[in-house]
Amino acid sequence: MLTGMNEDAFWQLIEECRPTEPDPDAERLAAELTDRLAASPLFVVTGFAEQLSWTLYRLDRKEHGQGLSGDAFLSTRCAVVAAGRTAFEGVIRDPAGFVPYVTEHIWAESLLYTRDHAYERITGEKWNRSTRYSYESHSNTAGWAD
């Protein structure tokens, strides 16, 4: 399957679009990602959506989300992604790295809508596709198994 974006390209795009100044809820990151994706071929948008869902799915684990509402957990996982590959890989290696995102209420829900907005700008239609992995909280059943 041609997705137009592998994991390295995904993280490179995140890094290139991250603002240098503080971006508390990743609003500027999401806007820049949307602009870049909307200027790309459609298969890049769908590839980005697949990589984002896979990345969020990998963070969907009991050791990260226990005690959080589904929405809060999803927005917090987005914040880890918005922080970049180094932050993501650190949290994957050591779940304690997730704690500051929770205790400081760092959210980046806007990241979820980049694919929708870019897709609509390219096609004039609403995003109505599924990704291979669900990014919804608690969808990674293996990550929540005892």
N, C-alpha and C positions, 0 to 999 in steps of 0.2 A: 504494500500500500504506500503510495506516495503521499507523504504528509507535508513536505516542504519545510519541515523544521524538526531537527533532532534536538537532543537534550543540550548539547553545546550551543547550538544556535539560539535556543530558547533563553538560556542564561546570558548569552552575549547580548541579546536584545534587551533583557531586563536591565543589565548593567549600562548599556548605552542610553537607555531612556530614564534612568534614575537621576533625579535632580541633585545638584550638589548642595543646595540649601535644604533645611528641614522640610519634610513633607509628611506631617503627622498621620494623615489617613490615606496616604499614597494617591491623593487626587491628581497631583501633577504627573506622577508616574503613569497613572491610568490614562490621562489625557494624551501624553506623549506616545504611549503604546498604541492607543487607538489611532492616532494620526499616522504612525509608522505602518501599522497593519492595514489601514484603509488605503494606503498608497501602494500596497503590495498585491500580488495576485491572490485570488480567493483561496487557493490551496495553502498559502502561508497562514492565513487566518485560521483555517481549520486545523492546520498543524500546530499552531500556537494553542488553540483550544484543547487539543489532545495532550500536549505537553503540560499545560497548566492543570488539567484534570488529573493527570498521572502524578504530578508533583504534590498536589493537595491530597490525593488519595494516599500517598506514601506517608504523609503526616497524620493521617486519620488513625490514631492509635490511642488505646486506653491510657497509656502513660502520659500522653499529652493532654487529653481532653476530659479525663474523669472529673466530674463535678461542674463542667461547663454546659451551658445550654447549647443546643445545636447551632444556632446562629452565631453566638459568641465564639464558639470553637472554630467555625468556618472562617469568620472574619479574622481571627487570630492566626489561623494557618495561612491566610492570605498575607498577613503582615510579615510572616517569616519568609515567604516567597519574595515579597517586595524588598526585603532586606538584602536579597541576593544569594548567590550560590554558596558562598562561604558560610553565611548564617544558616541556610537550609541544611547543608551538610553537617554543620556543627550540631544542630538539633537532632538530626538523624543519628549521629554518633552518640550523643549524650542528651537524653530527654530533659535534663536539668536546664539546658539552654532554652527550652520553651517557656520556662517560668517567668522571665522578665516580660515577655509579650503578654502574659496573662495578668500579672500583678500590676503592670503599668497600663493595662487596657489599650494595647497597641493593636489597632484594627486596620484592615486595608480592604474592606468589602468592595470598593470601587474596582479593584482588579478583576473581579468576576464579570464585569460588564464590558470589558474591553473588546472581547470577541463579538458581542452583540452589536455594539455601536459600529465597529469596523465593518462587520458583515452587512449591516443595514446601509452604511454609506456606500459600499461597493454595489450591492444588489438592489437597494431600494425596498428590500423585504426584511421582515423580522427573522431572527435566528430561530430556526425550528429543527435543530439537529441534536442528536445525542452524541456523547463522546464514549469512548471505550470504557473509561473508568468514571464513576460518579464521584464528584467532589463533595457531595452532601455528607454531613457529619454522620458517622457510624455506618457508612456504606462499606468500609473496609472490614469485613467480618473477621478476617484473620487477625487484624490489628486490635480487635476487641475481645478476642477469645481468651479464656482463662488458661 
